Amino acid sequence: MSLTFPNRSRSYDEAGKRIRFVGHDGMFQISFSVATDAISKAESGTPTAEATYLAAFDTASNSIHDVARNAYDRTRKSIYVLTAADFR
């Protein structure tokens, strides 16, 4: 099976400065997070940072999911942290 993203939910991890989301390969759940600096230039710690990061994720979700699929296809792990380097 291939990696899919049927659940569009995502959450902001302020401590890790990441957006967390999940993918599914059949019955297996794969955890992903993407560093906020990979998808937005907003400054963390501002009152609107969370909303800005989530909006940036939503806008770029197709390309983020493509990068996640590529990472998963290479190594088939259960947890991934995507950084700006993954988007080059």
N, CA, C and O atoms as a printed pandas DataFrame, in Angstrom:
     atom_number atom_name residue_name chain_id  residue_number  x_coord  y_coord  z_coord
0              1         N          MET        A               1    0.839   -1.193    0.000
1              2        CA          MET        A               1    0.000    0.000    0.000
2              3         C          MET        A               1    0.876    1.246    0.000
3              4         O          MET        A               1    2.057    1.202    0.345
4              5         N          SER        A               2    0.281    2.325   -0.385
5              6        CA          SER        A               2    1.025    3.573   -0.362
6              7         C          SER        A               2    0.554    4.438    0.803
7              8         O          SER        A               2   -0.511    4.216    1.378
8              9         N          LEU        A               3    1.357    5.399    1.122
9             10        CA          LEU        A               3    1.069    6.301    2.228
10            11         C          LEU        A               3   -0.032    7.269    1.830
11            12         O          LEU        A               3    0.037    7.905    0.779
12            13         N          THR        A               4   -1.051    7.377    2.681
13            14        CA          THR        A               4   -2.152    8.301    2.457
14            15         C          THR        A               4   -2.330    9.198    3.674
15            16         O          THR        A               4   -1.806    8.918    4.753
16            17         N          PHE        A               5   -3.072   10.269    3.485
17            18        CA          PHE        A               5   -3.337   11.227    4.559
18            19         C          PHE        A               5   -4.836   11.495    4.642
19            20         O          PHE        A               5   -5.289   12.596    4.329
20            21         N          PRO        A               6   -5.612   10.487    5.063
21            22        CA          PRO        A               6   -7.067   10.656    5.095
22            23         C          PRO        A               6   -7.541   11.574    6.219
23            24         O          PRO        A               6   -8.630   12.142    6.135
24            25         N          ASN        A               7   -6.751   11.720    7.248
25            26        CA          ASN        A               7   -7.112   12.564    8.382
26            27         C          ASN        A               7   -6.394   13.903    8.228
27            28         O          ASN        A               7   -5.170   13.964    8.338
28            29         N          ARG        A               8   -7.130   14.952    7.978
29            30        CA          ARG        A               8   -6.537   16.271    7.723
30            31         C          ARG        A               8   -6.156   17.025    8.999
31            32         O          ARG        A               8   -5.712   18.171    8.929
32            33         N          SER        A               9   -6.323   16.399   10.152
33            34        CA          SER        A               9   -5.992   17.107   11.386
34            35         C          SER        A               9   -4.491   17.303   11.504
35            36         O          SER        A               9   -3.702   16.501   11.006
36            37         N          ARG        A              10   -4.119   18.367   12.161
37            38        CA          ARG        A              10   -2.723   18.697   12.432
38            39         C          ARG        A              10   -2.709   19.511   13.703
39            40         O          ARG        A              10   -3.724   20.099   14.075
40            41         N          SER        A              11   -1.573   19.555   14.376
41            42        CA          SER        A              11   -1.488   20.316   15.618
42            43         C          SER        A              11   -0.119   20.979   15.724
43            44         O          SER        A              11    0.867   20.508   15.158
44            45         N          TYR        A              12   -0.087   22.065   16.452
45            46        CA          TYR        A              12    1.136   22.830   16.634
46            47         C          TYR        A              12    1.808   22.407   17.931
47            48         O          TYR        A              12    1.175   22.387   18.986
48            49         N          ASP        A              13    3.068   22.074   17.852
49            50        CA          ASP        A              13    3.891   21.737   19.015
50            51         C          ASP        A              13    4.808   22.921   19.273
51            52         O          ASP        A              13    5.849   23.065   18.632
52            53         N          GLU        A              14    4.412   23.773   20.223
53            54        CA          GLU        A              14    5.167   24.997   20.486
54            55         C          GLU        A              14    6.571   24.693   20.986
55            56         O          GLU        A              14    7.528   25.343   20.566
56            57         N          ALA        A              15    6.707   23.719   21.874
57            58        CA          ALA        A              15    8.037   23.398   22.425
58            59         C          ALA        A              15    8.993   22.924   21.337
59            60         O          ALA        A              15   10.170   23.284   21.344
60            61         N          GLY        A              16    8.496   22.121   20.407
61            62        CA          GLY        A              16    9.347   21.599   19.348
62            63         C          GLY        A              16    9.359   22.458   18.101
63            64         O          GLY        A              16   10.095   22.178   17.154
64            65         N          LYS        A              17    8.534   23.518   18.097
65            66        CA          LYS        A              17    8.401   24.390   16.929
66            67         C          LYS        A              17    8.124   23.576   15.663
67            68         O          LYS        A              17    8.814   23.701   14.652
68            69         N          ARG        A              18    7.084   22.734   15.760
69            70        CA          ARG        A              18    6.710   21.837   14.667
70            71         C          ARG        A              18    5.195   21.745   14.536
71            72         O          ARG        A              18    4.442   22.024   15.469
72            73         N          ILE        A              19    4.789   21.347   13.357
73            74        CA          ILE        A              19    3.402   20.976   13.115
74            75         C          ILE        A              19    3.379   19.455   13.004
75            76         O          ILE        A              19    4.119   18.871   12.211
76            77         N          ARG        A              20    2.534   18.825   13.795
77            78        CA          ARG        A              20    2.427   17.364   13.791
78            79         C          ARG        A              20    1.230   16.929   12.951
79            80         O          ARG        A              20    0.182   17.573   12.957
80            81         N          PHE        A              21    1.408   15.819   12.225
81            82        CA          PHE        A              21    0.326   15.238   11.436
82            83         C          PHE        A              21    0.618   13.759   11.242
83            84         O          PHE        A              21    1.730   13.305   11.513
84            85         N          VAL        A              22   -0.360   13.013   10.781
85            86        CA          VAL        A              22   -0.173   11.570   10.612
86            87         C          VAL        A              22   -0.550   11.137    9.204
87            88         O          VAL        A              22   -1.384   11.745    8.533
88            89         N          GLY        A              23    0.102   10.061    8.790
89            90        CA          GLY        A              23   -0.223    9.396    7.541
90            91         C          GLY        A              23   -0.552    7.951    7.849
91            92         O          GLY        A              23   -0.319    7.478    8.961
92            93         N          HIS        A              24   -1.091    7.249    6.869
93            94        CA          HIS        A              24   -1.450    5.848    7.059
94            95         C          HIS        A              24   -0.956    5.019    5.886
95            96         O          HIS        A              24   -1.132    5.384    4.724
96            97         N          ASP        A              25   -0.339    3.903    6.217
97            98        CA          ASP        A              25    0.055    2.901    5.234
98            99         C          ASP        A              25   -0.720    1.651    5.595
99           100         O          ASP        A              25   -0.297    0.859    6.437
100          101         N          GLY        A              26   -1.867    1.486    4.942
101          102        CA          GLY        A              26   -2.747    0.395    5.337
102          103         C          GLY        A              26   -3.230    0.638    6.754
103          104         O          GLY        A              26   -3.805    1.685    7.051
104          105         N          MET        A              27   -2.996   -0.333    7.632
105          106        CA          MET        A              27   -3.440   -0.180    9.019
106          107         C          MET        A              27   -2.380    0.461    9.915
107          108         O          MET        A              27   -2.622    0.658   11.105
108          109         N          PHE        A              28   -1.216    0.786    9.364
109          110        CA          PHE        A              28   -0.143    1.384   10.152
110          111         C          PHE        A              28   -0.220    2.902   10.124
111          112         O          PHE        A              28   -0.365    3.509    9.062
112          113         N          GLN        A              29   -0.121    3.514   11.314
113          114        CA          GLN        A              29   -0.106    4.966   11.425
114          115         C          GLN        A              29    1.339    5.436   11.478
115          116         O          GLN        A              29    2.141    4.908   12.248
116          117         N          ILE        A              30    1.670    6.423   10.665
117          118        CA          ILE        A              30    3.014    6.967   10.590
118          119         C          ILE        A              30    2.954    8.411   11.090
119          120         O          ILE        A              30    2.166    9.211   10.585
120          121         N          SER        A              31    3.782    8.743   12.079
121          122        CA          SER        A              31    3.787   10.080   12.667
122          123         C          SER        A              31    4.795   10.974   11.955
123          124         O          SER        A              31    5.935   10.582   11.706
124          125         N          PHE        A              32    4.352   12.167   11.638
125          126        CA          PHE        A              32    5.205   13.155   10.990
126          127         C          PHE        A              32    5.139   14.456   11.763
127          128         O          PHE        A              32    4.146   14.759   12.424
128          129         N          SER        A              33    6.206   15.213   11.669
129          130        CA          SER        A              33    6.169   16.602   12.088
130          131         C          SER        A              33    7.039   17.377   11.115
131          132         O          SER        A              33    8.030   16.864   10.597
132          133         N          VAL        A              34    6.657   18.603   10.878
133          134        CA          VAL        A              34    7.407   19.466    9.974
134          135         C          VAL        A              34    7.813   20.703   10.758
135          136         O          VAL        A              34    6.986   21.331   11.418
136          137         N          ALA        A              35    9.091   21.046   10.678
137          138        CA          ALA        A              35    9.612   22.214   11.386
138          139         C          ALA        A              35    8.926   23.467   10.857
139          140         O          ALA        A              35    8.756   23.623    9.648
140          141         N          THR        A              36    8.538   24.348   11.752
141          142        CA          THR        A              36    7.812   25.545   11.334
142          143         C          THR        A              36    8.659   26.418   10.414
143          144         O          THR        A              36    8.116   27.079    9.529
144          145         N          ASP        A              37    9.977   26.435   10.604
145          146        CA          ASP        A              37   10.803   27.275    9.735
146          147         C          ASP        A              37   10.904   26.723    8.317
147          148         O          ASP        A              37   11.394   27.410    7.421
148          149         N          ALA        A              38   10.450   25.501    8.105
149          150        CA          ALA        A              38   10.430   24.928    6.761
150          151         C          ALA        A              38    9.228   25.403    5.954
151          152         O          ALA        A              38    9.226   25.317    4.726
152          153         N          ILE        A              39    8.203   25.906    6.645
153          154        CA          ILE        A              39    6.976   26.284    5.939
154          155         C          ILE        A              39    6.555   27.733    6.163
155          156         O          ILE        A              39    5.647   28.218    5.489
156          157         N          SER        A              40    7.203   28.435    7.103
157          158        CA          SER        A              40    6.789   29.803    7.397
158          159         C          SER        A              40    7.958   30.606    7.944
159          160         O          SER        A              40    8.846   30.064    8.602
160          161         N          LYS        A              41    7.947   31.889    7.669
161          162        CA          LYS        A              41    8.980   32.799    8.189
162          163         C          LYS        A              41    8.480   33.578    9.402
163          164         O          LYS        A              41    9.166   34.482    9.880
164          165         N          ALA        A              42    7.288   33.234    9.907
165          166        CA          ALA        A              42    6.739   33.919   11.076
166          167         C          ALA        A              42    7.622   33.655   12.296
167          168         O          ALA        A              42    8.260   32.607   12.397
168          169         N          GLU        A              43    7.650   34.595   13.200
169          170        CA          GLU        A              43    8.437   34.434   14.418
170          171         C          GLU        A              43    7.638   33.685   15.469
171          172         O          GLU        A              43    6.472   33.993   15.719
172          173         N          SER        A              44    8.281   32.692   16.085
173          174        CA          SER        A              44    7.598   31.956   17.152
174          175         C          SER        A              44    7.480   32.853   18.378
175          176         O          SER        A              44    8.218   33.825   18.535
176          177         N          GLY        A              45    6.542   32.504   19.232
177          178        CA          GLY        A              45    6.341   33.258   20.459
178          179         C          GLY        A              45    5.403   34.442   20.308
179          180         O          GLY        A              45    5.036   35.069   21.301
180          181         N          THR        A              46    5.015   34.755   19.096
181          182        CA          THR        A              46    4.065   35.848   18.915
182          183         C          THR        A              46    2.656   35.314   19.148
183          184         O          THR        A              46    2.421   34.113   19.013
184          185         N          PRO        A              47    1.722   36.184   19.494
185          186        CA          PRO        A              47    0.355   35.719   19.772
186          187         C          PRO        A              47   -0.312   35.013   18.588
187          188         O          PRO        A              47   -1.198   34.182   18.789
188          189         N          THR        A              48    0.097   35.327   17.378
189          190        CA          THR        A              48   -0.538   34.733   16.207
190          191         C          THR        A              48    0.303   33.627   15.569
191          192         O          THR        A              48   -0.047   33.127   14.501
192          193         N          ALA        A              49    1.402   33.244   16.207
193          194        CA          ALA        A              49    2.311   32.259   15.604
194          195         C          ALA        A              49    1.600   30.948   15.291
195          196         O          ALA        A              49    1.736   30.429   14.183
196          197         N          GLU        A              50    0.855   30.407   16.230
197          198        CA          GLU        A              50    0.197   29.121   16.001
198          199         C          GLU        A              50   -0.741   29.189   14.797
199          200         O          GLU        A              50   -0.686   28.325   13.922
200          201         N          ALA        A              51   -1.586   30.190   14.747
201          202        CA          ALA        A              51   -2.526   30.326   13.636
202          203         C          ALA        A              51   -1.784   30.511   12.314
203          204         O          ALA        A              51   -2.197   29.976   11.285
204          205         N          THR        A              52   -0.695   31.264   12.344
205          206        CA          THR        A              52    0.101   31.493   11.132
206          207         C          THR        A              52    0.729   30.201   10.652
207          208         O          THR        A              52    0.701   29.910    9.456
208          209         N          TYR        A              53    1.299   29.415   11.563
209          210        CA          TYR        A              53    1.923   28.145   11.189
210          211         C          TYR        A              53    0.896   27.151   10.652
211          212         O          TYR        A              53    1.147   26.476    9.654
212          213         N          LEU        A              54   -0.245   27.062   11.305
213          214        CA          LEU        A              54   -1.283   26.134   10.843
214          215         C          LEU        A              54   -1.819   26.541    9.471
215          216         O          LEU        A              54   -2.093   25.686    8.629
216          217         N          ALA        A              55   -1.967   27.836    9.253
217          218        CA          ALA        A              55   -2.422   28.315    7.941
218          219         C          ALA        A              55   -1.373   28.016    6.872
219          220         O          ALA        A              55   -1.719   27.631    5.755
220          221         N          ALA        A              56   -0.091   28.191    7.207
221          222        CA          ALA        A              56    0.986   27.878    6.257
222          223         C          ALA        A              56    0.992   26.389    5.942
223          224         O          ALA        A              56    1.203   26.000    4.793
224          225         N          PHE        A              57    0.765   25.556    6.945
225          226        CA          PHE        A              57    0.686   24.113    6.719
226          227         C          PHE        A              57   -0.474   23.794    5.778
227          228         O          PHE        A              57   -0.310   23.041    4.818
228          229         N          ASP        A              58   -1.629   24.362    6.052
229          230        CA          ASP        A              58   -2.810   24.096    5.218
230          231         C          ASP        A              58   -2.572   24.512    3.764
231          232         O          ASP        A              58   -2.962   23.801    2.838
232          233         N          THR        A              59   -1.939   25.652    3.575
233          234        CA          THR        A              59   -1.660   26.149    2.230
234          235         C          THR        A              59   -0.710   25.217    1.479
235          236         O          THR        A              59   -0.877   24.981    0.283
236          237         N          ALA        A              60    0.281   24.693    2.185
237          238        CA          ALA        A              60    1.308   23.861    1.553
238          239         C          ALA        A              60    1.100   22.369    1.789
239          240         O          ALA        A              60    2.014   21.578    1.557
240          241         N          SER        A              61   -0.077   21.974    2.242
241          242        CA          SER        A              61   -0.275   20.574    2.646
242          243         C          SER        A              61    0.010   19.574    1.530
243          244         O          SER        A              61    0.555   18.505    1.804
244          245         N          ASN        A              62   -0.336   19.879    0.296
245          246        CA          ASN        A              62   -0.057   18.930   -0.787
246          247         C          ASN        A              62    1.440   18.690   -0.953
247          248         O          ASN        A              62    1.876   17.546   -1.080
248          249         N          SER        A              63    2.224   19.761   -0.951
249          250        CA          SER        A              63    3.674   19.571   -1.097
250          251         C          SER        A              63    4.278   18.950    0.159
251          252         O          SER        A              63    5.226   18.170    0.060
252          253         N          ILE        A              64    3.753   19.278    1.331
253          254        CA          ILE        A              64    4.239   18.658    2.577
254          255         C          ILE        A              64    3.963   17.159    2.537
255          256         O          ILE        A              64    4.828   16.361    2.898
256          257         N          HIS        A              65    2.777   16.773    2.106
257          258        CA          HIS        A              65    2.446   15.345    2.003
258          259         C          HIS        A              65    3.327   14.650    0.962
259          260         O          HIS        A              65    3.703   13.494    1.154
260          261         N          ASP        A              66    3.659   15.327   -0.124
261          262        CA          ASP        A              66    4.564   14.746   -1.123
262          263         C          ASP        A              66    5.951   14.502   -0.536
263          264         O          ASP        A              66    6.548   13.449   -0.762
264          265         N          VAL        A              67    6.460   15.470    0.214
265          266        CA          VAL        A              67    7.768   15.318    0.862
266          267         C          VAL        A              67    7.713   14.184    1.884
267          268         O          VAL        A              67    8.653   13.398    1.996
268          269         N          ALA        A              68    6.625   14.103    2.619
269          270        CA          ALA        A              68    6.456   13.028    3.603
270          271         C          ALA        A              68    6.430   11.663    2.916
271          272         O          ALA        A              68    7.054   10.714    3.391
272          273         N          ARG        A              69    5.716   11.569    1.810
273          274        CA          ARG        A              69    5.680   10.298    1.051
274          275         C          ARG        A              69    7.075    9.904    0.576
275          276         O          ARG        A              69    7.458    8.739    0.679
276          277         N          ASN        A              70    7.833   10.864    0.057
277          278        CA          ASN        A              70    9.192   10.581   -0.413
278          279         C          ASN        A              70   10.078   10.099    0.726
279          280         O          ASN        A              70   10.843    9.150    0.555
280          281         N          ALA        A              71    9.983   10.741    1.881
281          282        CA          ALA        A              71   10.775   10.322    3.041
282          283         C          ALA        A              71   10.388    8.911    3.469
283          284         O          ALA        A              71   11.249    8.084    3.768
284          285         N          TYR        A              72    9.105    8.648    3.493
285          286        CA          TYR        A              72    8.621    7.326    3.900
286          287         C          TYR        A              72    9.031    6.258    2.890
287          288         O          TYR        A              72    9.417    5.158    3.285
288          289         N          ASP        A              73    8.956    6.557    1.617
289          290        CA          ASP        A              73    9.346    5.593    0.584
290          291         C          ASP        A              73   10.824    5.211    0.693
291          292         O          ASP        A              73   11.202    4.087    0.362
292          293         N          ARG        A              74   11.657    6.146    1.156
293          294        CA          ARG        A              74   13.092    5.868    1.283
294          295         C          ARG        A              74   13.415    4.958    2.458
295          296         O          ARG        A              74   14.281    4.092    2.339
296          297         N          THR        A              75   12.737    5.133    3.598
297          298        CA          THR        A              75   13.192    4.424    4.809
298          299         C          THR        A              75   12.141    3.627    5.563
299          300         O          THR        A              75   12.498    2.769    6.370
300          301         N          ARG        A              76   10.858    3.878    5.330
301          302        CA          ARG        A              76    9.777    3.123    5.991
302          303         C          ARG        A              76    9.911    3.066    7.516
303          304         O          ARG        A              76    9.852    1.985    8.103
304          305         N          LYS        A              77   10.089    4.208    8.146
305          306        CA          LYS        A              77   10.106    4.297    9.607
306          307         C          LYS        A              77    8.697    4.650   10.089
307          308         O          LYS        A              77    7.790    4.850    9.281
308          309         N          SER        A              78    8.523    4.725   11.396
309          310        CA          SER        A              78    7.203    5.072   11.927
310          311         C          SER        A              78    7.110    6.518   12.406
311          312         O          SER        A              78    6.017    7.001   12.702
312          313         N          ILE        A              79    8.249    7.217   12.486
313          314        CA          ILE        A              79    8.277    8.613   12.944
314          315         C          ILE        A              79    9.257    9.394   12.071
315          316         O          ILE        A              79   10.374    8.945   11.810
316          317         N          TYR        A              80    8.817   10.570   11.625
317          318        CA          TYR        A              80    9.645   11.430   10.787
318          319         C          TYR        A              80    9.566   12.870   11.268
319          320         O          TYR        A              80    8.510   13.330   11.701
320          321         N          VAL        A              81   10.691   13.583   11.190
321          322        CA          VAL        A              81   10.725   15.015   11.411
322          323         C          VAL        A              81   11.246   15.628   10.112
323          324         O          VAL        A              81   12.400   15.419    9.736
324          325         N          LEU        A              82   10.399   16.377    9.440
325          326        CA          LEU        A              82   10.767   17.005    8.180
326          327         C          LEU        A              82   11.322   18.402    8.462
327          328         O          LEU        A              82   10.759   19.158    9.253
328          329         N          THR        A              83   12.420   18.726    7.809
329          330        CA          THR        A              83   13.058   20.035    8.003
330          331         C          THR        A              83   13.121   20.764    6.663
331          332         O          THR        A              83   12.732   20.219    5.629
332          333         N          ALA        A              84   13.607   21.980    6.692
333          334        CA          ALA        A              84   13.722   22.764    5.466
334          335         C          ALA        A              84   14.553   22.035    4.411
335          336         O          ALA        A              84   14.275   22.165    3.219
336          337         N          ALA        A              85   15.549   21.286    4.816
337          338        CA          ALA        A              85   16.401   20.547    3.874
338          339         C          ALA        A              85   15.589   19.535    3.065
339          340         O          ALA        A              85   15.942   19.252    1.920
340          341         N          ASP        A              86   14.526   18.990    3.622
341          342        CA          ASP        A              86   13.701   18.019    2.922
342          343         C          ASP        A              86   12.889   18.650    1.796
343          344         O          ASP        A              86   12.395   17.941    0.919
344          345         N          PHE        A              87   12.745   19.962    1.810
345          346        CA          PHE        A              87   11.923   20.657    0.827
346          347         C          PHE        A              87   12.738   21.255   -0.314
347          348         O          PHE        A              87   12.192   21.983   -1.142
348          349         N          ARG        A              88   14.028   20.963   -0.370
349          350        CA          ARG        A              88   14.888   21.490   -1.443
350          351         C          ARG        A              88   14.934   20.567   -2.601
351          352         O          ARG        A              88   15.607   20.851   -3.591
